[in-house]
Amino acid sequence: MKNLIAEFIGTLWLVLGGCGSAVLAAAYPELGIGFAGVALAFGLTVVTMAYAIGHISGCHLNPAVSIGLVIGGRFDKKDLLPYIIAQILGGIMGASILYLIVSGKPGFEIGGFAANGFGENSPGGYSMISAFVTEVVMTFMFLIIILGATHSKAPKGMAGLAIGLGLTLIHLISIPVTNTSVNPARSTSQALFAEGNWAIPQLWLFWLAPILGAIIAGVVYKYLSPEQNN
């Protein structure tokens, strides 16, 4: 149970810190942090939680990561569903807190919140195909980084930093395309609060593409460098 509580808290922090920076600070007049600041915020949430809860739950914070680790032989499949549920609930709680904060401003408009989208809902107007390819490839690379950084032969104590910087880079590349998901729990949390009727119908892509990318990465990395006990 402690590991599930840790995943709940960690995913809450990822959504509150990453999506919160996008909603509250990205476009703040003259002082906004922009895309680069949002990318760094997401990376920092992972770095901070890696060292805070990594020893408790492994700090997945992401259903695609948990699935990729199962495929890569690094995580017990019997724990997969409970982890995913904890991550989704943590993400929704983080989004709920963010909503309470932003709704405290007179005349606020929720807009798209920090939801992921494609077509006219892509920050740069990118197509569904562009969004799908981006999410598959970015999640693939994210899992390659995770599987490599946490390998028994990798330098000890550096995994959190490598994974957080990897997520920062992924956001720097892909925010203009999809607002960057690579995480179905993060996408679900924002789609539930976004105004209009577009975010939930497009949510399928932000489950399917990250999971597909994670599965491919799990297979590839298990072939490249299997753990000796697998």
Secondary structure in CASP SS format (residue, H / E / C, confidence):
PFRMAT SS
TARGET T0000
AUTHOR 0000-0000-0000
METHOD secondary structure of the structure
MODEL  1
M C 1.00
K H 1.00
N H 1.00
L H 1.00
I H 1.00
A H 1.00
E H 1.00
F H 1.00
I H 1.00
G H 1.00
T H 1.00
L H 1.00
W H 1.00
L H 1.00
V H 1.00
L H 1.00
G H 1.00
G H 1.00
C H 1.00
G H 1.00
S H 1.00
A H 1.00
V H 1.00
L H 1.00
A H 1.00
A C 1.00
A C 1.00
Y C 1.00
P C 1.00
E C 1.00
L C 1.00
G C 1.00
I C 1.00
G H 1.00
F H 1.00
A H 1.00
G H 1.00
V H 1.00
A H 1.00
L H 1.00
A H 1.00
F H 1.00
G H 1.00
L H 1.00
T H 1.00
V H 1.00
V H 1.00
T H 1.00
M H 1.00
A H 1.00
Y H 1.00
A H 1.00
I H 1.00
G H 1.00
H H 1.00
I H 1.00
S H 1.00
G C 1.00
C C 1.00
H C 1.00
L C 1.00
N C 1.00
P H 1.00
A H 1.00
V H 1.00
S H 1.00
I H 1.00
G H 1.00
L H 1.00
V H 1.00
I H 1.00
G C 1.00
G C 1.00
R C 1.00
F C 1.00
D C 1.00
K H 1.00
K H 1.00
D H 1.00
L H 1.00
L H 1.00
P H 1.00
Y H 1.00
I H 1.00
I H 1.00
A H 1.00
Q H 1.00
I H 1.00
L H 1.00
G H 1.00
G H 1.00
I H 1.00
M H 1.00
G H 1.00
A H 1.00
S H 1.00
I H 1.00
L H 1.00
Y H 1.00
L H 1.00
I H 1.00
V H 1.00
S C 1.00
G C 1.00
K C 1.00
P C 1.00
G C 1.00
F C 1.00
E C 1.00
I C 1.00
G C 1.00
G C 1.00
F C 1.00
A C 1.00
A C 1.00
N C 1.00
G C 1.00
F C 1.00
G H 1.00
E H 1.00
N H 1.00
S C 1.00
P C 1.00
G C 1.00
G C 1.00
Y C 1.00
S C 1.00
M H 1.00
I H 1.00
S H 1.00
A H 1.00
F H 1.00
V H 1.00
T H 1.00
E H 1.00
V H 1.00
V H 1.00
M H 1.00
T H 1.00
F H 1.00
M H 1.00
F H 1.00
L H 1.00
I H 1.00
I H 1.00
I H 1.00
L H 1.00
G H 1.00
A H 1.00
T C 1.00
H C 1.00
S C 1.00
K C 1.00
A C 1.00
P C 1.00
K C 1.00
G C 1.00
M C 1.00
A H 1.00
G H 1.00
L H 1.00
A H 1.00
I H 1.00
G H 1.00
L H 1.00
G H 1.00
L H 1.00
T H 1.00
L H 1.00
I H 1.00
H H 1.00
L H 1.00
I H 1.00
S H 1.00
I H 1.00
P H 1.00
V H 1.00
T H 1.00
N C 1.00
T C 1.00
S C 1.00
V C 1.00
N C 1.00
P H 1.00
A H 1.00
R H 1.00
S H 1.00
T H 1.00
S H 1.00
Q H 1.00
A H 1.00
L C 1.00
F C 1.00
A C 1.00
E C 1.00
G C 1.00
N C 1.00
W C 1.00
A C 1.00
I C 1.00
P C 1.00
Q C 1.00
L C 1.00
W C 1.00
L H 1.00
F H 1.00
W H 1.00
L H 1.00
A H 1.00
P H 1.00
I H 1.00
L H 1.00
G H 1.00
A H 1.00
I H 1.00
I H 1.00
A H 1.00
G H 1.00
V H 1.00
V H 1.00
Y H 1.00
K H 1.00
Y H 1.00
L H 1.00
S C 1.00
P C 1.00
E C 1.00
Q C 1.00
N C 1.00
N C 1.00
END
